[in-house]
């Protein structure tokens, strides 16, 4: 299953640390098992339930957010040089995992994607951070996942979390 996930989320190759790469794929794998999903489902799951007939699936959105955050970070380093420190492994891991909790927040009922009972209790930033913590991902990555949405408004976001937060909304708002 990890090979299929690595194919779907090819940006995982931007992570230099092979152990972190493996853990990121393991989080997706665990979320799929826990949520009852298969790899082929990921390209059918809408990236949001807020937009009726969402124009993109979860995989496309995740990849676009990751690449957007990565590109913004690269631009900042190019222009600001040593005055900015970005952990690109954490940034990419956080981008790839920011919506992994949707595999627990959503379910398919009668052929439609709806919010699960669990999803009504815990939104995906919280469940995603829990999934990452279970597999021992660094707290910095858990923070990116937990802070990528309105839940993060109550904390000081790291630079990596800020980049993922803005990349996420940039890949959502135009279609809202």
Z-matrix of the N, CA and C atoms (Angstrom, degrees):
N
C 1 1.451
C 2 1.532 1 110.92
N 3 1.331 2 116.96 1 -33.87
C 4 1.466 3 119.48 2 -178.66
C 5 1.527 4 111.95 3 -62.28
N 6 1.327 5 116.74 4 -35.68
C 7 1.468 6 119.57 5 178.65
C 8 1.524 7 110.15 6 -63.83
N 9 1.315 8 117.16 7 -40.43
C 10 1.465 9 121.10 8 178.21
C 11 1.526 10 110.28 9 -66.16
N 12 1.320 11 117.28 10 -41.52
C 13 1.466 12 121.08 11 178.06
C 14 1.535 13 110.88 12 -64.62
N 15 1.322 14 117.17 13 -39.84
C 16 1.464 15 121.14 14 178.23
C 17 1.532 16 110.65 15 -65.12
N 18 1.325 17 116.51 16 -32.46
C 19 1.469 18 120.22 17 176.05
C 20 1.530 19 110.48 18 -69.75
N 21 1.334 20 116.50 19 -43.08
C 22 1.468 21 120.61 20 -179.38
C 23 1.528 22 111.44 21 -66.78
N 24 1.328 23 115.16 22 -42.98
C 25 1.466 24 121.71 23 -176.86
C 26 1.526 25 109.37 24 -111.02
N 27 1.316 26 116.52 25 64.64
C 28 1.465 27 120.59 26 -173.22
C 29 1.524 28 113.56 27 -64.05
N 30 1.323 29 117.43 28 -14.89
C 31 1.469 30 120.64 29 176.74
C 32 1.523 31 111.54 30 -65.86
N 33 1.326 32 117.19 31 -12.84
C 34 1.470 33 119.94 32 176.58
C 35 1.527 34 110.14 33 -57.34
N 36 1.328 35 116.50 34 -25.07
C 37 1.471 36 120.92 35 179.65
C 38 1.530 37 112.11 36 -69.57
N 39 1.326 38 117.33 37 -14.24
C 40 1.467 39 120.32 38 176.15
C 41 1.527 40 111.78 39 -74.41
N 42 1.334 41 116.50 40 -13.37
C 43 1.466 42 121.42 41 178.54
C 44 1.524 43 107.77 42 -82.36
N 45 1.325 44 116.36 43 119.30
C 46 1.460 45 120.92 44 -177.81
C 47 1.519 46 114.48 45 -72.47
N 48 1.319 47 117.37 46 -33.27
C 49 1.463 48 122.47 47 -177.21
C 50 1.530 49 109.63 48 -80.22
N 51 1.343 50 117.95 49 111.91
C 52 1.469 51 120.27 50 -176.78
C 53 1.540 52 113.49 51 -61.67
N 54 1.328 53 117.47 52 -32.88
C 55 1.464 54 120.08 53 178.45
C 56 1.528 55 110.34 54 -67.76
N 57 1.311 56 117.38 55 -41.52
C 58 1.462 57 120.72 56 177.75
C 59 1.527 58 110.42 57 -65.28
N 60 1.325 59 117.48 58 -41.41
C 61 1.477 60 121.52 59 176.24
C 62 1.522 61 110.09 60 -54.98
N 63 1.323 62 115.37 61 -47.52
C 64 1.468 63 121.57 62 -179.43
C 65 1.533 64 111.13 63 -62.28
N 66 1.323 65 116.42 64 -42.09
C 67 1.469 66 120.35 65 -179.40
C 68 1.522 67 111.79 66 -66.23
N 69 1.330 68 116.89 67 -38.29
C 70 1.471 69 120.26 68 178.00
C 71 1.528 70 109.81 69 -60.31
N 72 1.311 71 116.90 70 -46.03
C 73 1.467 72 120.50 71 178.15
C 74 1.527 73 111.09 72 -65.38
N 75 1.322 74 117.09 73 -35.26
C 76 1.464 75 121.02 74 178.26
C 77 1.527 76 112.07 75 -65.48
N 78 1.332 77 116.79 76 -35.75
C 79 1.470 78 119.90 77 177.25
C 80 1.526 79 109.38 78 -62.96
N 81 1.343 80 116.92 79 -46.35
C 82 1.469 81 120.08 80 177.36
C 83 1.525 82 110.56 81 -60.41
N 84 1.318 83 116.06 82 -42.66
C 85 1.468 84 120.82 83 -179.35
C 86 1.536 85 110.84 84 -61.96
N 87 1.317 86 116.96 85 -46.36
C 88 1.466 87 120.84 86 179.58
C 89 1.529 88 111.46 87 -64.30
N 90 1.333 89 116.65 88 -40.98
C 91 1.466 90 120.74 89 179.22
C 92 1.534 91 110.38 90 -63.38
N 93 1.313 92 116.58 91 -39.73
C 94 1.463 93 120.06 92 178.54
C 95 1.523 94 110.57 93 -64.09
N 96 1.314 95 116.47 94 -45.59
C 97 1.469 96 120.08 95 179.34
C 98 1.522 97 110.75 96 -61.81
N 99 1.328 98 115.99 97 -47.91
C 100 1.459 99 120.99 98 -177.67
C 101 1.527 100 111.83 99 -65.26
N 102 1.327 101 116.89 100 -35.62
C 103 1.460 102 120.74 101 -179.27
C 104 1.523 103 113.89 102 -88.72
N 105 1.334 104 116.87 103 -7.59
C 106 1.464 105 120.54 104 178.77
C 107 1.527 106 113.76 105 78.33
N 108 1.344 107 116.86 106 31.68
C 109 1.461 108 121.53 107 -178.08
C 110 1.524 109 110.79 108 -105.34
N 111 1.337 110 115.36 109 160.73
C 112 1.463 111 123.03 110 173.61
C 113 1.531 112 107.50 111 -116.62
N 114 1.341 113 117.90 112 160.13
C 115 1.467 114 119.58 113 -179.26
C 116 1.534 115 113.47 114 -53.18
N 117 1.331 116 116.49 115 -39.76
C 118 1.474 117 119.06 116 -178.56
C 119 1.533 118 112.65 117 -67.33
N 120 1.326 119 117.45 118 -20.00
C 121 1.465 120 120.83 119 177.18
C 122 1.527 121 111.90 120 -69.25
N 123 1.326 122 116.87 121 -30.24
C 124 1.460 123 120.91 122 -173.62
C 125 1.525 124 112.82 123 -60.14
N 126 1.323 125 116.44 124 -30.32
C 127 1.465 126 119.77 125 179.73
C 128 1.532 127 112.40 126 -86.90
N 129 1.321 128 116.07 127 1.26
C 130 1.468 129 121.13 128 175.78
C 131 1.527 130 111.72 129 -107.67
N 132 1.323 131 116.27 130 -25.90
C 133 1.460 132 120.92 131 -178.55
C 134 1.529 133 108.74 132 -66.98
N 135 1.336 134 117.54 133 127.06
C 136 1.471 135 118.65 134 177.78
C 137 1.522 136 110.45 135 -67.91
N 138 1.323 137 116.82 136 150.59
C 139 1.462 138 119.16 137 -179.13
C 140 1.522 139 111.75 138 -71.79
N 141 1.331 140 117.09 139 -17.68
C 142 1.458 141 121.46 140 176.61
C 143 1.517 142 109.35 141 -151.75
N 144 1.316 143 116.00 142 152.92
C 145 1.458 144 121.31 143 173.27
C 146 1.528 145 110.46 144 -98.66
N 147 1.323 146 116.58 145 -7.19
C 148 1.463 147 122.08 146 -177.87
C 149 1.530 148 110.77 147 -71.77
N 150 1.320 149 117.24 148 -32.66
C 151 1.462 150 122.58 149 -179.37
C 152 1.524 151 108.21 150 -100.82
N 153 1.333 152 115.92 151 117.26
C 154 1.459 153 118.74 152 176.60
C 155 1.523 154 108.36 153 -64.40
N 156 1.307 155 116.82 154 133.82
C 157 1.465 156 122.53 155 -176.61
C 158 1.528 157 110.61 156 55.49
N 159 1.320 158 115.90 157 57.10
C 160 1.473 159 121.78 158 179.08
C 161 1.532 160 109.45 159 -52.15
N 162 1.333 161 117.28 160 135.34
C 163 1.461 162 120.51 161 -174.58
C 164 1.536 163 114.60 162 -75.59
N 165 1.327 164 116.78 163 -11.17
C 166 1.463 165 119.99 164 -177.32
C 167 1.514 166 110.00 165 -133.38
N 168 1.321 167 115.55 166 154.41
C 169 1.467 168 119.03 167 177.27
C 170 1.532 169 109.77 168 -93.76
N 171 1.318 170 114.90 169 175.31
C 172 1.466 171 121.56 170 -176.34
C 173 1.530 172 112.03 171 -60.54
N 174 1.320 173 117.48 172 -40.08
C 175 1.464 174 121.00 173 -179.80
C 176 1.531 175 110.47 174 -65.18
N 177 1.324 176 117.08 175 -48.61
C 178 1.468 177 120.57 176 -179.33
C 179 1.530 178 110.95 177 -59.71
N 180 1.321 179 115.93 178 -45.97
C 181 1.462 180 120.25 179 -179.67
C 182 1.533 181 110.78 180 -62.22
N 183 1.314 182 116.78 181 -45.70
C 184 1.466 183 121.34 182 -178.90
C 185 1.522 184 110.61 183 -60.29
N 186 1.311 185 116.47 184 -43.95
C 187 1.458 186 120.64 185 179.49
C 188 1.523 187 110.90 186 -65.37
N 189 1.330 188 117.36 187 -43.38
C 190 1.469 189 121.00 188 -178.67
C 191 1.529 190 110.85 189 -65.19
N 192 1.326 191 117.36 190 -41.05
C 193 1.466 192 120.60 191 178.09
C 194 1.524 193 109.94 192 -63.44
N 195 1.316 194 116.49 193 -45.55
C 196 1.468 195 121.03 194 -179.10
C 197 1.521 196 110.96 195 -60.87
N 198 1.319 197 116.82 196 -48.53
C 199 1.467 198 120.53 197 -179.29
C 200 1.525 199 111.77 198 -67.31
N 201 1.326 200 117.34 199 -35.94
C 202 1.467 201 120.63 200 177.52
C 203 1.522 202 110.65 201 -63.67
N 204 1.332 203 116.69 202 -48.48
C 205 1.468 204 121.04 203 -179.89
C 206 1.532 205 110.29 204 -62.54
N 207 1.317 206 116.26 205 -43.13
C 208 1.471 207 121.90 206 179.33
C 209 1.531 208 110.31 207 -60.33
N 210 1.322 209 116.85 208 -46.35
C 211 1.470 210 121.03 209 -179.51
C 212 1.522 211 111.71 210 -64.78
N 213 1.338 212 117.05 211 -41.16
C 214 1.467 213 119.41 212 177.40
C 215 1.522 214 110.39 213 -62.57
N 216 1.337 215 116.37 214 -41.88
C 217 1.458 216 120.16 215 179.03
C 218 1.522 217 111.83 216 -63.11
N 219 1.320 218 116.53 217 -42.86
C 220 1.474 219 120.60 218 178.53
C 221 1.528 220 110.49 219 -62.66
N 222 1.327 221 117.08 220 -41.08
C 223 1.474 222 120.60 221 178.77
C 224 1.523 223 110.56 222 -63.19
N 225 1.324 224 117.23 223 -41.22
C 226 1.462 225 120.74 224 179.42
C 227 1.528 226 111.03 225 -63.06
N 228 1.328 227 116.85 226 -44.08
C 229 1.464 228 120.38 227 179.67
C 230 1.531 229 110.23 228 -65.28
N 231 1.329 230 116.56 229 -40.01
C 232 1.467 231 119.98 230 179.96
C 233 1.525 232 111.42 231 -61.87
N 234 1.312 233 116.64 232 -41.73
C 235 1.462 234 120.53 233 -175.82
C 236 1.527 235 112.12 234 -85.69
N 237 1.341 236 117.14 235 -44.74
C 238 1.467 237 120.89 236 -173.93
C 239 1.524 238 113.55 237 -90.99
N 240 1.318 239 117.04 238 -12.44
C 241 1.459 240 121.14 239 177.86
C 242 1.519 241 113.58 240 58.34
N 243 1.324 242 114.56 241 -133.89
C 244 1.467 243 120.93 242 -174.60
C 245 1.522 244 113.95 243 -70.93
N 246 1.315 245 118.43 244 -7.21
C 247 1.467 246 119.44 245 -179.56
C 248 1.529 247 112.38 246 -80.38
N 249 1.318 248 116.58 247 -1.64
C 250 1.465 249 120.62 248 175.87
C 251 1.529 250 108.62 249 -130.12
N 252 1.322 251 115.46 250 134.11
C 253 1.468 252 121.15 251 177.29
C 254 1.511 253 108.90 252 -118.14
N 255 1.323 254 116.00 253 120.30
C 256 1.461 255 121.41 254 179.44
C 257 1.525 256 107.51 255 -127.01
N 258 1.310 257 115.63 256 128.82
C 259 1.463 258 120.31 257 173.66
C 260 1.529 259 106.47 258 -88.35
N 261 1.321 260 116.26 259 100.43
C 262 1.460 261 120.70 260 -174.75
C 263 1.525 262 112.83 261 -68.64
N 264 1.317 263 118.28 262 -29.98
C 265 1.470 264 119.42 263 174.47
C 266 1.527 265 110.08 264 -62.53
N 267 1.323 266 116.73 265 -44.81
C 268 1.466 267 120.54 266 178.97
C 269 1.526 268 110.90 267 -67.78
N 270 1.323 269 116.31 268 -39.36
C 271 1.460 270 120.98 269 179.72
C 272 1.530 271 110.46 270 -60.49
N 273 1.318 272 117.06 271 -48.93
C 274 1.465 273 121.20 272 -179.33
C 275 1.532 274 110.48 273 -66.43
N 276 1.315 275 116.87 274 -43.88
C 277 1.476 276 119.77 275 178.42
C 278 1.526 277 110.62 276 -60.08
N 279 1.326 278 116.83 277 -44.15
C 280 1.464 279 120.73 278 178.50
C 281 1.515 280 112.27 279 -64.47
N 282 1.322 281 116.77 280 -39.84
C 283 1.465 282 120.43 281 176.77
C 284 1.521 283 111.33 282 -62.89
N 285 1.317 284 115.78 283 -45.01
C 286 1.466 285 119.50 284 -179.23
C 287 1.531 286 112.63 285 -67.57
N 288 1.320 287 116.67 286 -27.21
C 289 1.473 288 119.95 287 -176.14
C 290 1.529 289 113.66 288 -103.91
N 291 1.314 290 118.36 289 -1.61
C 292 1.467 291 118.95 290 -172.44
C 293 1.530 292 112.88 291 -56.94
N 294 1.318 293 118.85 292 -33.44
C 295 1.475 294 121.09 293 -178.64
C 296 1.524 295 113.69 294 -111.88
N 297 1.322 296 118.39 295 13.94
C 298 1.463 297 120.50 296 -178.38
C 299 1.528 298 111.38 297 -59.18
N 300 1.327 299 117.64 298 -29.37
C 301 1.461 300 121.45 299 178.51
C 302 1.518 301 113.60 300 -64.71
N 303 1.332 302 117.39 301 -15.21
C 304 1.466 303 119.65 302 176.96
C 305 1.522 304 111.49 303 -64.68
N 306 1.318 305 117.20 304 -21.37
C 307 1.467 306 119.70 305 176.76
C 308 1.526 307 111.27 306 -68.98
N 309 1.327 308 116.75 307 -17.40
C 310 1.460 309 121.60 308 174.32
C 311 1.532 310 110.77 309 -102.77
N 312 1.314 311 116.53 310 -25.84
C 313 1.468 312 121.60 311 -178.39
C 314 1.534 313 111.58 312 -77.59
N 315 1.327 314 117.05 313 -29.17
C 316 1.459 315 122.13 314 -177.31
C 317 1.521 316 111.03 315 -105.74
N 318 1.324 317 114.02 316 158.69
C 319 1.456 318 121.93 317 168.53
C 320 1.520 319 107.36 318 -149.05
N 321 1.325 320 115.22 319 164.70
C 322 1.459 321 119.62 320 177.36
C 323 1.516 322 107.79 321 -106.58
N 324 1.339 323 115.35 322 123.61
C 325 1.467 324 121.52 323 177.75
C 326 1.516 325 108.19 324 -128.12
N 327 1.309 326 115.05 325 124.88
C 328 1.468 327 120.05 326 179.27
C 329 1.531 328 111.58 327 52.62
N 330 1.323 329 115.39 328 40.41
C 331 1.454 330 121.05 329 177.20
C 332 1.521 331 114.98 330 77.90
N 333 1.332 332 117.75 331 1.23
C 334 1.468 333 121.28 332 -179.81
C 335 1.521 334 109.71 333 -113.46
N 336 1.319 335 115.87 334 148.91
C 337 1.455 336 121.22 335 176.05
C 338 1.524 337 107.93 336 -89.58
N 339 1.325 338 114.68 337 126.25
C 340 1.468 339 121.43 338 -178.11
C 341 1.520 340 109.16 339 -137.03
N 342 1.319 341 115.29 340 168.29
C 343 1.458 342 120.31 341 177.04
C 344 1.536 343 108.16 342 -75.08
N 345 1.305 344 116.04 343 132.07
C 346 1.463 345 121.25 344 177.88
C 347 1.532 346 109.43 345 -78.19
N 348 1.315 347 115.85 346 166.28
C 349 1.461 348 120.02 347 175.75
C 350 1.531 349 109.04 348 -58.82
N 351 1.312 350 115.48 349 -43.27
C 352 1.470 351 120.37 350 177.77
C 353 1.523 352 110.90 351 -60.50
N 354 1.327 353 116.34 352 -40.51
C 355 1.454 354 121.66 353 179.62
C 356 1.515 355 113.02 354 -66.88
N 357 1.310 356 116.61 355 -27.24
C 358 1.461 357 120.33 356 176.32
C 359 1.530 358 110.82 357 -73.40
N 360 1.319 359 116.12 358 -22.52
C 361 1.467 360 121.09 359 -179.38
C 362 1.527 361 112.49 360 -92.70
N 363 1.330 362 115.99 361 -39.03
C 364 1.472 363 121.56 362 -179.12
C 365 1.521 364 108.87 363 -131.86
N 366 1.321 365 116.41 364 119.03
C 367 1.459 366 118.98 365 176.54
C 368 1.529 367 110.39 366 -71.90
N 369 1.309 368 115.08 367 162.02
C 370 1.462 369 120.97 368 -173.52
C 371 1.524 370 115.55 369 -59.93
N 372 1.333 371 122.15 370 -29.76
C 373 1.468 372 118.13 371 176.57
C 374 1.532 373 112.09 372 -62.98
N 375 1.323 374 116.01 373 -35.14
C 376 1.469 375 120.41 374 -179.83
C 377 1.522 376 110.09 375 -74.83
N 378 1.327 377 117.52 376 -50.92
C 379 1.471 378 119.65 377 -178.35
C 380 1.528 379 110.76 378 -65.11
N 381 1.335 380 117.57 379 -34.52
C 382 1.462 381 120.00 380 177.47
C 383 1.518 382 112.65 381 -65.12
N 384 1.341 383 115.97 382 -41.69
C 385 1.468 384 119.64 383 177.72
C 386 1.531 385 110.54 384 -64.77
N 387 1.320 386 116.86 385 -37.47
C 388 1.467 387 120.87 386 177.58
C 389 1.523 388 110.19 387 -63.83
N 390 1.325 389 117.31 388 -44.86
C 391 1.472 390 120.93 389 177.86
C 392 1.531 391 110.53 390 -57.96
N 393 1.331 392 116.65 391 -44.82
C 394 1.471 393 120.98 392 -179.40
C 395 1.524 394 111.02 393 -65.33
N 396 1.324 395 117.01 394 -39.48
C 397 1.463 396 120.83 395 179.60
C 398 1.523 397 110.60 396 -64.52
N 399 1.316 398 116.30 397 -41.45
C 400 1.472 399 120.86 398 179.72
C 401 1.518 400 112.49 399 -56.29
N 402 1.337 401 115.73 400 -35.28
C 403 1.466 402 119.66 401 -178.22
C 404 1.519 403 112.72 402 -94.38
N 405 1.322 404 116.29 403 8.81
C 406 1.455 405 120.58 404 172.90
C 407 1.511 406 115.55 405 77.44
N 408 1.333 407 118.15 406 23.27
C 409 1.461 408 118.87 407 174.90
C 410 1.520 409 109.00 408 -69.25
N 411 1.319 410 117.09 409 149.73
C 412 1.467 411 120.29 410 -178.19
C 413 1.530 412 112.25 411 -57.12
N 414 1.332 413 114.95 412 150.16
C 415 1.464 414 120.68 413 179.24
C 416 1.517 415 111.83 414 -57.13
N 417 1.323 416 117.50 415 -31.20
C 418 1.464 417 120.95 416 179.53
C 419 1.530 418 110.95 417 -61.21
N 420 1.324 419 116.77 418 -36.96
C 421 1.468 420 120.80 419 178.61
C 422 1.529 421 109.91 420 -76.02
N 423 1.319 422 117.17 421 -39.63
C 424 1.470 423 120.06 422 175.06
C 425 1.527 424 109.51 423 -57.57
N 426 1.326 425 116.00 424 -40.79
C 427 1.465 426 121.93 425 178.90
C 428 1.536 427 111.15 426 -61.36
N 429 1.325 428 117.30 427 -44.43
C 430 1.465 429 121.06 428 179.38
C 431 1.531 430 109.88 429 -58.12
N 432 1.322 431 115.97 430 -46.39
C 433 1.470 432 120.93 431 -179.08
C 434 1.527 433 110.50 432 -63.97
N 435 1.316 434 116.82 433 -49.27
C 436 1.467 435 121.48 434 -176.78
C 437 1.519 436 112.44 435 -66.75
N 438 1.338 437 117.33 436 -30.98
C 439 1.469 438 121.39 437 -173.30
C 440 1.523 439 113.71 438 -97.87
N 441 1.335 440 118.46 439 4.64
C 442 1.468 441 119.24 440 -174.07
C 443 1.529 442 113.86 441 -76.79
N 444 1.295 443 117.38 442 -7.79
C 445 1.459 444 121.17 443 -179.14
C 446 1.520 445 108.98 444 -129.53
N 447 1.317 446 116.89 445 -163.60
C 448 1.471 447 119.42 446 -174.97
C 449 1.530 448 113.11 447 -60.67
N 450 1.314 449 117.60 448 -22.25
C 451 1.463 450 119.75 449 176.22
C 452 1.524 451 111.55 450 -59.17
N 453 1.310 452 116.74 451 -29.10
C 454 1.454 453 121.71 452 -179.87
C 455 1.516 454 114.50 453 -77.04
N 456 1.328 455 116.80 454 -7.01
C 457 1.459 456 119.77 455 179.64
C 458 1.530 457 112.32 456 -66.34
N 459 1.307 458 116.70 457 -13.48
C 460 1.468 459 121.20 458 -177.09
C 461 1.522 460 112.60 459 -103.02
N 462 1.330 461 116.50 460 15.97
C 463 1.459 462 121.47 461 -179.85
C 464 1.524 463 109.25 462 -141.31
N 465 1.309 464 116.54 463 164.11
C 466 1.467 465 121.60 464 173.78
C 467 1.524 466 106.42 465 -86.11
N 468 1.323 467 116.57 466 114.57
C 469 1.462 468 120.73 467 -178.73
C 470 1.531 469 110.29 468 -76.89
N 471 1.325 470 115.05 469 139.54
C 472 1.468 471 119.93 470 171.46
C 473 1.524 472 108.37 471 -68.75
N 474 1.320 473 116.82 472 169.42
C 475 1.468 474 119.41 473 178.40
C 476 1.526 475 110.38 474 -61.51
N 477 1.341 476 117.14 475 -39.89
C 478 1.464 477 120.52 476 179.08
C 479 1.532 478 110.74 477 -64.72
N 480 1.330 479 116.69 478 -41.88
C 481 1.469 480 120.70 479 179.06
C 482 1.525 481 110.69 480 -66.39
N 483 1.323 482 117.07 481 -37.27
C 484 1.462 483 121.15 482 178.31
C 485 1.525 484 110.53 483 -63.75
N 486 1.326 485 116.23 484 -43.09
C 487 1.465 486 119.85 485 179.59
C 488 1.524 487 111.38 486 -63.75
N 489 1.325 488 117.79 487 -44.22
C 490 1.469 489 120.51 488 179.17
C 491 1.527 490 110.14 489 -66.17
N 492 1.321 491 117.38 490 -41.49
C 493 1.468 492 122.08 491 178.36
C 494 1.532 493 110.54 492 -56.29
N 495 1.330 494 117.23 493 -50.42
C 496 1.465 495 120.01 494 -178.11
C 497 1.530 496 111.57 495 -71.49
N 498 1.313 497 117.49 496 -34.96
C 499 1.467 498 120.05 497 176.26
C 500 1.528 499 110.43 498 -64.47
N 501 1.318 500 116.87 499 -39.49
C 502 1.470 501 121.08 500 179.37
C 503 1.525 502 110.68 501 -62.83
N 504 1.318 503 116.53 502 -49.79
C 505 1.465 504 119.09 503 -178.55
C 506 1.525 505 111.88 504 -68.50
N 507 1.330 506 117.75 505 -30.92
C 508 1.463 507 120.79 506 176.12
C 509 1.522 508 111.48 507 -67.59
N 510 1.315 509 116.65 508 -24.60
C 511 1.466 510 122.11 509 179.10
C 512 1.519 511 111.83 510 -101.05
N 513 1.340 512 116.52 511 17.98
C 514 1.465 513 122.51 512 177.79
C 515 1.528 514 111.30 513 -131.08
N 516 1.311 515 116.71 514 -53.56
C 517 1.465 516 122.24 515 -172.68
C 518 1.537 517 114.70 516 -53.82
N 519 1.336 518 120.76 517 -42.90
C 520 1.461 519 118.85 518 -177.37
C 521 1.534 520 114.36 519 -60.44
N 522 1.323 521 117.38 520 -20.13
C 523 1.464 522 120.97 521 -177.62
C 524 1.515 523 112.97 522 -105.96
N 525 1.294 524 117.25 523 0.86
C 526 1.463 525 121.93 524 -177.07
C 527 1.501 526 111.42 525 -72.16
